[in-house]
Amino acid sequence: MTDFTRCTWAKRPLDILYHDTEWGVPLKDEHKLFEFLILEGVQAGLSWSTVLQRRENYRQLYDNFDPNLVARYTQQKIDVLLADPKLIRNKLKINASVKNAIAFLRVQEEFGGFSDYLWGFVDNTRIINQWNTHEEVPNETNISTRLSSDLKKRDFSFVGPTICYALMQATGLVNDHLITCFRHAELK
């Protein structure tokens, strides 16, 4: 395998694969956006590596992140998720995923798609940053704060400004690859 200069956080094989193929790629697919919304909320207080290691388990147990199905989860289904050691068994996060599925569907109905809603926060134009070091990359921005506030008004949970900025990075609204990273130029 050819050695590329990558963002400094991508060290483990799963992180490298995610970095090289997904992180920062503009995303408009509704199911994938819902997946990232849920996984970014799961990440709160944890490392992204921890979430990536369990991502396939989440896909299986969360009906491939179909918001129509997740929105209809009963308490019995929630209890099954809470008991499954393949997931991060946090009651607040699992309950939030159901609540967020319901809110996600409302946003889809109102805006014609969650993608249209989300990309509206950047005027449908990607933000291409020019960071030299990982330390320069912010944890949140004015836009992520506005997004967070609006999502909360729409009854979403686990959507603070930092989580929203991570969502923006993951789904390509923002290109935060370091300028020395091979992906920065590829994703301009």
Secondary structure in CASP SS format (residue, H / E / C, confidence):
PFRMAT SS
TARGET T0000
AUTHOR 0000-0000-0000
METHOD secondary structure of the structure
MODEL  1
M C 1.00
T C 1.00
D C 1.00
F C 1.00
T C 1.00
R C 1.00
C C 1.00
T C 1.00
W C 1.00
A C 1.00
K C 1.00
R C 1.00
P H 1.00
L H 1.00
D H 1.00
I H 1.00
L H 1.00
Y H 1.00
H H 1.00
D H 1.00
T H 1.00
E C 1.00
W C 1.00
G C 1.00
V C 1.00
P C 1.00
L C 1.00
K C 1.00
D C 1.00
E H 1.00
H H 1.00
K H 1.00
L H 1.00
F H 1.00
E H 1.00
F H 1.00
L H 1.00
I H 1.00
L H 1.00
E H 1.00
G H 1.00
V H 1.00
Q H 1.00
A C 1.00
G C 1.00
L C 1.00
S C 1.00
W H 1.00
S H 1.00
T H 1.00
V H 1.00
L H 1.00
Q H 1.00
R H 1.00
R H 1.00
E H 1.00
N H 1.00
Y H 1.00
R H 1.00
Q H 1.00
L H 1.00
Y C 1.00
D H 1.00
N H 1.00
F H 1.00
D C 1.00
P H 1.00
N H 1.00
L H 1.00
V H 1.00
A C 1.00
R C 1.00
Y C 1.00
T C 1.00
Q H 1.00
Q H 1.00
K H 1.00
I H 1.00
D H 1.00
V H 1.00
L H 1.00
L H 1.00
A H 1.00
D C 1.00
P C 1.00
K C 1.00
L C 1.00
I C 1.00
R C 1.00
N C 1.00
K H 1.00
L H 1.00
K H 1.00
I H 1.00
N H 1.00
A H 1.00
S H 1.00
V H 1.00
K H 1.00
N H 1.00
A H 1.00
I H 1.00
A H 1.00
F H 1.00
L H 1.00
R H 1.00
V H 1.00
Q H 1.00
E H 1.00
E H 1.00
F H 1.00
G C 1.00
G C 1.00
F H 1.00
S H 1.00
D H 1.00
Y H 1.00
L H 1.00
W H 1.00
G H 1.00
F C 1.00
V C 1.00
D C 1.00
N C 1.00
T C 1.00
R C 1.00
I E 1.00
I E 1.00
N C 1.00
Q C 1.00
W C 1.00
N C 1.00
T C 1.00
H H 1.00
E H 1.00
E H 1.00
V C 1.00
P C 1.00
N C 1.00
E C 1.00
T C 1.00
N H 1.00
I H 1.00
S H 1.00
T H 1.00
R H 1.00
L H 1.00
S H 1.00
S H 1.00
D H 1.00
L H 1.00
K H 1.00
K H 1.00
R C 1.00
D C 1.00
F C 1.00
S C 1.00
F C 1.00
V C 1.00
G C 1.00
P H 1.00
T H 1.00
I H 1.00
C H 1.00
Y H 1.00
A H 1.00
L H 1.00
M H 1.00
Q H 1.00
A H 1.00
T C 1.00
G C 1.00
L C 1.00
V E 1.00
N E 1.00
D C 1.00
H C 1.00
L C 1.00
I C 1.00
T C 1.00
C C 1.00
F H 1.00
R H 1.00
H H 1.00
A H 1.00
E H 1.00
L C 1.00
K C 1.00
END
